[in-house]
Amino acid sequence: MRRRSFCSFIAGIVCYVVSLIVWILGLSRVPVSVAYPLLSLGYVINAIAAHYLLGETVTAGRWVGIAFIILGVWLVARS
């Protein structure tokens, strides 16, 4: 059991390092005022993945919230 926990920990660290590198690369190409709101798309991706991959229930209110996030990111990206 300890080996599995250690492997999970290392996998988490690797994912974090990869996300950090992607974030730094993104910041080198896009202004922070555009890049930072794009982080909120992570909430959208997580909710959709949880719904389709894990079978979690996503209520109508959450779908509306997801739509607002997408609309906000779209407005920021085109300004």
C-alpha positions as CSV (number, residue, x, y, z in Angstrom):
1,M,0.0,0.0,0.0
2,R,2.8,2.4,0.7
3,R,4.3,1.9,-2.7
4,R,1.1,2.9,-4.4
5,S,0.8,6.0,-2.2
6,F,4.4,7.0,-3.1
7,C,3.7,6.4,-6.8
8,S,0.6,8.6,-6.6
9,F,2.6,11.3,-4.9
10,I,5.3,11.2,-7.5
11,A,2.6,11.3,-10.3
12,G,1.1,14.3,-8.6
13,I,4.4,16.1,-8.5
14,V,5.1,15.3,-12.1
15,C,1.6,16.7,-13.1
16,Y,2.3,19.8,-11.1
17,V,5.7,20.4,-12.7
18,V,4.2,19.9,-16.2
19,S,1.4,22.3,-15.5
20,L,3.9,24.9,-14.2
21,I,6.0,24.6,-17.3
22,V,2.9,25.0,-19.5
23,W,1.8,28.0,-17.5
24,I,5.2,29.7,-17.8
25,L,5.3,29.0,-21.6
26,G,1.8,30.4,-21.9
27,L,2.7,33.6,-20.0
28,S,5.7,34.1,-22.3
29,R,3.3,34.3,-25.2
30,V,0.1,35.8,-23.9
31,P,-0.5,38.8,-21.5
32,V,-1.4,37.9,-17.9
33,S,-4.7,39.7,-18.3
34,V,-5.7,37.2,-20.9
35,A,-3.9,34.1,-19.6
36,Y,-5.2,34.3,-16.0
37,P,-8.9,34.1,-16.9
38,L,-8.2,31.1,-19.0
39,L,-7.3,29.2,-15.8
40,S,-11.0,29.2,-15.0
41,L,-11.5,26.8,-17.9
42,G,-10.0,24.2,-15.6
43,Y,-13.3,24.2,-13.6
44,V,-15.2,23.6,-16.8
45,I,-13.0,20.7,-17.9
46,N,-13.2,19.2,-14.4
47,A,-17.0,19.3,-14.3
48,I,-17.3,17.9,-17.8
49,A,-14.8,15.1,-17.1
50,A,-16.5,14.3,-13.8
51,H,-19.8,14.0,-15.6
52,Y,-18.7,11.9,-18.5
53,L,-15.9,9.9,-17.0
54,L,-17.0,9.4,-13.4
55,G,-20.7,9.6,-13.8
56,E,-21.2,12.5,-11.4
57,T,-24.4,14.4,-11.5
58,V,-24.0,18.0,-12.7
59,T,-27.1,20.0,-11.9
60,A,-28.7,22.6,-14.2
61,G,-27.4,25.4,-11.9
62,R,-23.8,24.1,-12.4
63,W,-24.3,23.9,-16.2
64,V,-25.5,27.6,-16.1
65,G,-22.4,28.5,-14.0
66,I,-20.2,26.7,-16.6
67,A,-21.8,28.6,-19.4
68,F,-21.1,31.9,-17.5
69,I,-17.5,30.9,-17.1
70,I,-17.2,30.1,-20.8
71,L,-18.9,33.4,-21.7
72,G,-16.6,35.3,-19.4
73,V,-13.4,33.7,-20.8
74,W,-14.6,34.3,-24.3
75,L,-15.3,38.0,-23.6
76,V,-11.9,38.5,-22.0
77,A,-10.1,36.7,-24.8
78,R,-11.6,38.8,-27.5
79,S,-11.1,42.1,-25.8
